[in-house]
Amino acid sequence: MGAAIWSLLDGRRSLAEIVAAICQEYEVDAPTAAADLDEFIQDLLTEELVQFHES
């Protein structure tokens, strides 16, 4: 799932849109997808592989 999330982190999609895409692709519920996304993004932020900008 990490590769799918990585490809969706293009700066154009909101986190809600990414959660929806994960739900559709992997047939998981929104809370599970949101938790997985949050954990993945936190790991990327910790490793300084991405930056978060509020819009």
Secondary structure, DSSP 8 states (H G I E B T S, - for coil): -HHHHHHH-SSSS-HHHHHHHHHHHH---HHHHHHHHHHHHHHHHHTTS------
